[in-house]
Amino acid sequence: MNLERVTAKIKPRRGWESLDLGFKMVQHHWRSLYGIWFTVTLPIFVLGVAVLQEHLFWLIVVFWWLKPIFDSALLNYVSRALFGEYPTIKQTLKDFHTYAFKQVVSNLSWRRLSPTRSMDLAVSQLEGLKGSRRANRIRTLHSFNTGTASWLTVLFLILHVFFYFNIIILLLWFIPDIYLQDIGDHFGDFLWASNSNAGQTIQVFLMYLIIGFFSPFYITCGFTTYINQRTILEAWDIELVFRKLANRMQDYKKKTERKKLLGSLCAPLLIASIFATNSNIAKAETEEKLTHQSAKQEVEEILNKEPFKREVTEEETFYNFETEKSSSEDQYNHNSASIFTGVAKLVELLLWVFVFGLIGWFVYKVIENRSMFQRINPSDNSKSSPDALFGISMSPESLPDNPAEVALQLWNKKQYRKSLSILLRATLKEIISQYNCEFEDGYTELECAKIVKAETPVNLSQYFANLIQIWRRFAYGQQIPEHNDVEELCHQWSLIFSPNSQSNAEGTAQ
């Protein structure tokens, strides 16, 4: 492990800072990470879907359980990318068998549900420790900041569930309202029924994409947490500084040796020049003898001149680290206090919003279901019915004695709108008179269907829902229903509102 080639800044970090480093690495290497993940897992997953069509639920369970094997490819890449090596997808697949199955039995059994799995995987795969050595290593790494890796697992579990249900709801939003009522009753069966292969196939691919989207973040953040733990325990930042200083000293020694070599090569020339100078001086002084005092004076004059005299100015700078440290600590404490104060106020505001929203929701539900708090009296028919509902007159004088027969006759005469209108008005009249359902003039078809579903038997609510659906498609979509559907509605109307069915319904209610 060459710390000098590391591509990130090595320093002790807090837990959330190490996670932030992991997210930054995914942003920088996302093409390679997602390319590796889908290259390794997609063929296996598609093959599993094709083979296990009747057991897709167990397919996604087994795939999720085997996820540590696939995660090892991501860990192999990010561990090498941090130190300046960038293996290709081809090279990753070629070396996959060398690291993917290290301690595979342990990783897929008692270690599989460990909340710190994202950080512990590096100990097994990168350091290759086993048994007591691995246990001691894990114990050392878990001596502090263990909550970071655990909360990382909890966070991504919540995100998996959150994204799954939100995507399902998003798909429902794209369905037009006119079809939503019919689909709503069968949507759960479409997605989760054991005999719905299409729904289960859509679900397993949705879960696969969600798992694939979050896996690079989960593994990379766990790896950066592991690196941060080792940085703090082994003082990698200090070691890296000393290595840089050692390299600078080594470069300085090399420069000094080159200077010495250059000086040794120039020494003969310097000596020759000195001898030549002395001979010239000896010749010029003839027979003059120097006294001890004059010789000493001349020596001092020579030493006070270049190249013997040099002035060297040394400067020393002293930093008051204690003052800077204390001021930085004060600033950090002040900033931390401000952040925590702001977070506390934000949480308090959210709690109050939640409380008021809960109260408003409760009041709305009470108003919406106020009929549940009223005592139902079937014999009380004094409540007035609305004059008109969604453009249809509700006056009882306009209804025939046998609405179902008349409606069918009008339908055979191709008077479609009048036929459906009579059938719908007759149904609403019977519902109001027999079950005391309260409708107002401004209610829409779906609002009436919701009230009928809440306050009438199942067979009647289903019949009314089908009738409303056919009416809406004809009235607003100009879609003429099939003759068999209308005939079935008329036949069911006679069965539901016949005297025998009414007496049975009353006996069931009692």
DOVEXPA-646409 format. One record per residue (C-alpha): x negated, y, z; residue in one letter. Coordinates in steps of 0.2 Angstrom, whole numbers, padded with zeros to 4 digits, always signed. Example, Ala and Ser with C-alpha at 12.3 -4.5 7.8 and 13.67 -1.06 7.14 Angstrom:
-0062-0022+0039A/-0068-0005+0036S/
END
This chain:
+0000+0000+0000M/-0009+0016-0006N/-0002+0031+0003L/-0011+0043-0008E/+0000+0038-0023R/+0017+0041-0014V/+0029+0051-0024T/+0039+0058-0009A/+0033+0069+0005K/+0028+0058+0020I/+0033+0065+0036K/+0044+0060+0051P/+0062+0063+0048R/+0078+0062+0057R/+0090+0048+0053G/+0101+0059+0041W/+0086+0066+0033E/+0080+0049+0028S/+0097+0045+0021L/+0096+0061+0011D/+0079+0056+0004L/+0088+0040-0002G/+0101+0049-0011F/+0088+0060-0019K/+0079+0044-0025M/+0095+0037-0033V/+0098+0054-0042Q/+0080+0053-0049H/+0080+0035-0054H/+0099+0031-0057W/+0096+0025-0075R/+0084+0012-0070S/+0094+0007-0054L/+0110+0005-0062Y/+0102-0003-0078G/+0094-0016-0066I/+0110-0019-0056W/+0122-0022-0071F/+0109-0032-0081T/+0107-0044-0067V/+0125-0045-0061T/+0136-0042-0076L/+0133-0059-0085P/+0135-0069-0069I/+0151-0060-0065F/+0159-0061-0082V/+0154-0080-0083L/+0162-0082-0066G/+0178-0073-0071V/+0179-0084-0087A/+0177-0101-0077V/+0187-0097-0061L/+0202-0089-0069Q/+0213-0098-0056E/+0203-0093-0041H/+0198-0075-0044L/+0200-0070-0026F/+0187-0082-0021W/+0176-0077-0035L/+0175-0059-0028I/+0172-0066-0011V/+0158-0077-0016V/+0150-0063-0027F/+0151-0051-0012W/+0143-0064-0001W/+0129-0067-0013L/+0125-0048-0014K/+0109-0049-0004P/+0101-0059-0019I/+0106-0045-0031F/+0101-0031-0020D/+0083-0038-0019S/+0081-0032-0037A/+0085-0014-0032L/+0074-0015-0017L/+0059-0021-0028N/+0061-0006-0040Y/+0063+0007-0027V/+0048+0001-0016S/+0037+0002-0031R/+0044+0018-0038A/+0040+0026-0021L/+0022+0023-0024F/+0021+0028-0042G/+0025+0011-0051E/+0040+0011-0062Y/+0044-0007-0068P/+0055-0009-0083T/+0071-0019-0083I/+0062-0033-0093K/+0048-0034-0080Q/+0061-0034-0066T/+0070-0049-0073L/+0054-0058-0076K/+0049-0057-0058D/+0066-0059-0051F/+0063-0077-0045H/+0048-0072-0035T/+0057-0061-0023Y/+0075-0064-0024A/+0075-0081-0015F/+0064-0076-0001K/+0072-0083+0015Q/+0088-0084+0005V/+0096-0096+0018V/+0094-0084+0032S/+0099-0069+0022N/+0115-0078+0017L/+0120-0085+0034S/+0117-0077+0051W/+0109-0061+0044R/+0123-0058+0031R/+0134-0048+0042L/+0121-0038+0051S/+0125-0020+0051P/+0106-0016+0049T/+0104-0027+0034R/+0099-0013+0022S/+0084-0009+0033M/+0080-0027+0038D/+0079-0033+0020L/+0063-0024+0017A/+0054-0033+0032V/+0058-0050+0024S/+0055-0046+0006Q/+0041-0033+0006L/+0031-0038+0022E/+0036-0057+0020G/+0037-0060+0039L/+0045-0075+0046K/+0050-0082+0063G/+0043-0073+0078S/+0033-0061+0068R/+0048-0055+0059R/+0058-0054+0076A/+0045-0044+0084N/+0044-0032+0069R/+0063-0030+0069I/+0063-0027+0087R/+0049-0013+0085T/+0058-0005+0070L/+0075-0005+0080H/+0067+0003+0095S/+0075+0020+0090F/+0086+0027+0076N/+0095+0010+0074T/+0111+0019+0073G/+0107+0026+0056T/+0106+0010+0047A/+0122+0004+0057S/+0132+0019+0052W/+0126+0018+0034L/+0134+0001+0033T/+0150+0007+0041V/+0151+0022+0030L/+0149+0012+0014F/+0162-0001+0020L/+0175+0014+0022I/+0170+0021+0005L/+0173+0004-0003H/+0191+0003+0004V/+0194+0021+0001F/+0189+0021-0017F/+0199+0005-0020Y/+0216+0011-0014F/+0213+0029-0022N/+0210+0021-0039I/+0226+0011-0037I/+0236+0027-0032I/+0228+0036-0047L/+0234+0023-0059L/+0251+0025-0052L/+0251+0044-0055W/+0248+0041-0073F/+0265+0031-0074I/+0280+0042-0080P/+0293+0044-0067D/+0306+0036-0078I/+0297+0019-0077Y/+0290+0021-0059L/+0306+0015-0050Q/+0306-0002-0059D/+0287-0004-0058I/+0287+0001-0039G/+0297-0015-0035D/+0285-0026-0044H/+0269-0017-0043F/+0263-0027-0028G/+0268-0043-0036D/+0258-0038-0052F/+0242-0034-0042L/+0242-0047-0028W/+0253-0061-0033A/+0244-0078-0034S/+0252-0081-0051N/+0247-0064-0059S/+0231-0067-0068N/+0231-0050-0077A/+0233-0041-0060G/+0220-0051-0052Q/+0208-0049-0066T/+0210-0030-0066I/+0207-0030-0047Q/+0191-0041-0047V/+0183-0030-0061F/+0188-0014-0051L/+0180-0021-0035M/+0165-0026-0045Y/+0163-0008-0052L/+0165-0001-0034I/+0152-0013-0027I/+0140-0009-0042G/+0142+0010-0039F/+0138+0010-0021F/+0124-0004-0021S/+0110+0007-0027P/+0114+0020-0013F/+0116+0007+0000Y/+0099-0002-0003I/+0089+0014-0007T/+0095+0023+0009C/+0091+0007+0019G/+0074+0007+0012F/+0070+0025+0015T/+0076+0022+0033T/+0064+0008+0034Y/+0050+0019+0027I/+0054+0033+0040N/+0053+0021+0054Q/+0036+0015+0049R/+0030+0033+0046T/+0035+0037+0064I/+0028+0021+0072L/+0012+0021+0062E/+0009+0039+0059A/+0008+0038+0040W/+0008+0057+0039D/-0007+0059+0050I/-0016+0045+0041E/-0013+0053+0024L/-0020+0070+0030V/-0036+0061+0036F/-0037+0052+0020R/-0036+0068+0011K/-0050+0076+0022L/-0061+0060+0019A/-0059+0062+0001N/-0064+0081+0002R/-0079+0077+0012M/-0084+0063+0000Q/-0083+0076-0014D/-0093+0088-0004Y/-0107+0076-0001K/-0108+0072-0020K/-0110+0090-0024K/-0123+0092-0010T/-0133+0077-0017E/-0132+0085-0035R/-0139+0101-0028K/-0153+0092-0019K/-0158+0083-0035L/-0158+0099-0044L/-0169+0107-0031G/-0182+0092-0031S/-0183+0094-0050L/-0187+0113-0048C/-0199+0111-0034A/-0215+0108-0044P/-0211+0124-0054L/-0209+0134-0038L/-0225+0127-0031I/-0235+0132-0047A/-0228+0149-0047S/-0233+0152-0029I/-0251+0146-0033F/-0252+0157-0048A/-0246+0172-0037T/-0259+0168-0023N/-0273+0167-0036S/-0269+0184-0043N/-0268+0192-0026I/-0285+0184-0021A/-0293+0192-0037K/-0285+0209-0034A/-0291+0210-0016E/-0310+0208-0020T/-0320+0208-0005E/-0307+0216+0007E/-0305+0206+0023K/-0289+0207+0032L/-0288+0209+0050T/-0276+0199+0061H/-0264+0213+0063Q/-0263+0218+0045S/-0260+0200+0040A/-0247+0198+0053K/-0239+0215+0046Q/-0239+0209+0028E/-0232+0192+0033V/-0217+0201+0042E/-0214+0212+0026E/-0214+0197+0015I/-0202+0188+0026L/-0190+0203+0027N/-0189+0203+0008K/-0180+0191-0004E/-0180+0177-0006P/-0184+0174+0012F/-0172+0185+0020K/-0153+0181+0018R/-0138+0189+0027E/-0125+0176+0031V/-0108+0182+0037T/-0098+0170+0047E/-0080+0172+0051E/-0069+0162+0063E/-0050+0163+0063T/-0040+0157+0078F/-0022+0153+0077Y/-0011+0154+0092N/-0002+0137+0088F/+0008+0138+0105E/+0016+0154+0101T/+0021+0148+0083E/+0027+0132+0090K/+0038+0139+0103S/+0045+0152+0091S/+0049+0138+0078S/+0056+0127+0092E/+0067+0142+0098D/+0073+0145+0080Q/+0077+0127+0078Y/+0086+0126+0094N/+0096+0142+0089H/+0100+0135+0072N/+0105+0118+0079S/+0116+0126+0092A/+0124+0137+0078S/+0127+0121+0067I/+0135+0111+0081F/+0146+0126+0087T/+0152+0127+0069G/+0155+0109+0067V/+0164+0108+0084A/+0176+0123+0078K/+0179+0114+0062L/+0183+0098+0070V/+0195+0107+0082E/+0203+0116+0067L/+0206+0099+0058L/+0213+0092+0074L/+0226+0106+0076W/+0230+0105+0057V/+0233+0086+0060F/+0244+0088+0075V/+0255+0101+0066F/+0255+0091+0051G/+0261+0076+0061L/+0274+0086+0069I/+0280+0093+0052G/+0280+0075+0045W/+0290+0068+0060F/+0303+0082+0058V/+0304+0079+0039Y/+0307+0061+0042K/+0321+0064+0055V/+0330+0076+0044I/+0328+0064+0029E/+0334+0049+0039N/+0347+0058+0049R/+0360+0045+0044S/+0350+0032+0055M/+0354+0042+0070F/+0372+0044+0067Q/+0385+0031+0072R/+0392+0023+0056I/+0411+0020+0056N/+0417+0012+0040P/+0435+0016+0043S/+0431+0035+0043D/+0434+0041+0025N/+0436+0059+0030S/+0419+0064+0023K/+0421+0074+0007S/+0413+0068-0009S/+0403+0080-0021P/+0412+0088-0035D/+0398+0083-0048A/+0382+0073-0048L/+0369+0076-0061F/+0382+0083-0073G/+0395+0070-0070I/+0412+0074-0063S/+0416+0064-0048M/+0435+0068-0047S/+0444+0051-0043P/+0459+0056-0055E/+0447+0054-0070S/+0443+0035-0066L/+0454+0021-0073P/+0460+0007-0062D/+0448-0006-0070N/+0432+0004-0073P/+0422-0012-0078A/+0434-0017-0091E/+0437+0000-0098V/+0418+0003-0099A/+0415-0013-0108L/+0429-0008-0121Q/+0422+0009-0124L/+0405+0002-0126W/+0411-0010-0140N/+0419+0005-0148K/+0402+0013-0148K/+0407+0027-0135Q/+0391+0024-0126Y/+0390+0039-0115R/+0408+0038-0109K/+0406+0020-0105S/+0390+0022-0094L/+0398+0038-0086S/+0414+0028-0081I/+0403+0014-0074L/+0392+0026-0065L/+0406+0037-0057R/+0415+0021-0052A/+0400+0014-0043T/+0397+0031-0034L/+0415+0032-0029K/+0415+0014-0021E/+0398+0017-0012I/+0404+0034-0005I/+0421+0026+0001S/+0414+0009+0008Q/+0397+0014+0015Y/+0399+0033+0019N/+0384+0037+0009C/+0382+0056+0009E/+0378+0064-0008F/+0376+0083-0012E/+0379+0092-0028D/+0361+0095-0031G/+0355+0077-0029Y/+0346+0069-0044T/+0348+0051-0049E/+0332+0045-0040L/+0338+0054-0024E/+0355+0045-0025C/+0346+0028-0028A/+0335+0031-0013K/+0350+0034-0001I/+0359+0019-0008V/+0344+0008-0006K/+0343+0013+0013A/+0361+0011+0017E/+0368-0003+0007T/+0365-0021+0005P/+0351-0028-0006V/+0362-0034-0020N/+0371-0017-0022L/+0355-0007-0021S/+0347-0017-0034Q/+0363-0016-0045Y/+0363+0003-0043F/+0345+0005-0047A/+0347-0005-0063N/+0362+0006-0068L/+0353+0022-0064I/+0338+0016-0074Q/+0349+0012-0089I/+0358+0029-0087W/+0342+0039-0087R/+0334+0031-0102R/+0350+0034-0112F/+0354+0052-0105A/+0337+0059-0106Y/+0327+0047-0117G/+0341+0044-0130Q/+0337+0025-0128Q/+0352+0015-0131I/+0352-0001-0120P/+0355-0018-0126E/+0373-0024-0127H/+0369-0039-0115N/+0363-0027-0102D/+0378-0017-0102V/+0389-0032-0102E/+0380-0039-0087E/+0382-0023-0078L/+0401-0023-0080C/+0402-0041-0075H/+0391-0038-0059Q/+0402-0023-0055W/+0418-0034-0054S/+0408-0046-0043L/+0401-0034-0031I/+0417-0023-0029F/+0429-0037-0029S/+0440-0039-0013P/+0431-0056-0009N/+0413-0048-0010S/+0419-0033+0000Q/+0426-0044+0014S/+0409-0054+0014N/+0399-0038+0015A/+0409-0032+0030E/+0407-0049+0039G/+0389-0048+0036T/+0388-0031+0043A/+0398-0036+0058Q/
END
